[in-house]
Amino acid sequence: MLVHFPIVFWTVAVGAYVASAAGLTESIDAIAKFANGAGLTMAMLAMIAGLLELRRIDSRSEAMRVATWHMLVMATVWVCFLVALVLSISPELAGSTARLAVVAFAVLGFLLMAVGGWLGGRLVYEFGIAVKYRV
């Protein structure tokens, strides 16, 4: 259930970073930073839950291969959004090139998040990872 929060926060962050780079309003920049920071925090909680679930997967299974790729992709997403946040709060990087870099890292993170989400969906819906069946 935790995975939905970073998805929402990072989606808002990408939109807000793009709007900020387009010069819409200054308050949108604060929204982008807040949403990104909240996404990073919630993603860390989701990663901890995922690591706890990883222990239950057979290490030689196809599910473990998919879980490993999911973990690598989502860790890369987290780093992309962290770089975007650091670049957006650094006062010495306030130029248009830095704004473009922020948008580039956020968009890259967003696109990779889609790939990671597809892999996570496979874990749940194809392999039944983290699913409890009630009888």
N, C-alpha and C positions, 0 to 999 in steps of 0.2 A: 504494500500500500504506500510505502514511502516514496516510491519512484515517481509518482505523479507530481509531487511537489517541485522537484528540480525541473521537470519538463515544463511546467507552467511558468515557474520563475524565469527560466532561461529563455523561454519563448517571449515573454514580456521584455526581458533584457535586450534581446536581439532587436526587437521592434523599436525599443526606446533608444538604443545605440544608433540605429539607422536614422531615426527622427532627430536625434541630437546632432549627428554629423551633417544632416540636412539643414540645421540651424533653426528648427521650429521654435523651441522655447528653451530657456535655461533650466526650468524645473524638470524637464524630461530627462536631463542628464542625471539628476538625483534619483529619479525613478529607475533608470538603467542600472546605476550602481547598487541601489538597494536590492533590486530584483536579482542581480547577479550574485551579490553576497549571500542573499537568502538561498538561492539555488545551490551555491557552493556548500553552504552549511547543511542543507537538507540532503544533498547528494552524498556528503560524507556519512550521514546516518544511514542512507540506503546502501552505501558500500559496506558498512560494517555488517548490516543485516545480510547482505549478499555473501560476505566472507563466512559468516556463521552457517549459511545454507550450503556453501561450497563443500564443507566437510562431509555432507551426506551423499555426495555424488561419487560413483565409482570412478576411480582415477583412470581406468582404461576404456571408459565408455565414450560414445559419440557425444553424449550430453556434456561430459567434461571438456571435450574439445570445443564445443560451442560456448560453454561457460568461460573458458579461458579467453577466447576471442572477444566475448562480451565484456569481460573484465578489462582487457587491454584497450578496447575501443572506448569504453566509458571512462577509464582513467585518462585517456588522451583528451576526451571531451572536458573533463574536469580541469585539466591543465590549460586547455584553450581558453576556458572561461576565467580561470585565474589570471592568465596573462592579460586578457582583455580588461579585467578589473584593475590590475596593477597599472597598466598603461593609462587607464582612464582617471586614476586618482593621482598620478605623478604630475606635480605642477610644472616640472621642467620639460614635460612632453606634451605641452598644451597646443601644439601646432596642428595644422590640417593633416600632415602625414601621420601623426600619432592617432588622430581621430580615425583615419582610414585604416590604420593597423588594428585599432580596437574593433572596428566593424568587421574587418577581415577575420580576426581570431574568433569573434562571436559567431559569425556566419559559418566558419569552418566547424566550430564546436557544435552548432545547431545541426549541420548536415551529418556530422559523425554521430550525433545523438540519435538521428533517425536510423542509422545502421545499427547502433547499439541497441536501440529499442526493438528492432526487428529480431536481433539475436536473442534478446531477453524474452520476446514473445515466443520464440521457438522453445526456449527452456521451459516456459510455463505450459504452453498449449501442445507442444509436440512431445516433450519428455516428462511433463507433470512435475517439474521441480517447484518446490515451495507450495504445492497444492495439497490440502488436506481434504480427503473425501469423508463425508459424514454418512453414516449408515443408519 
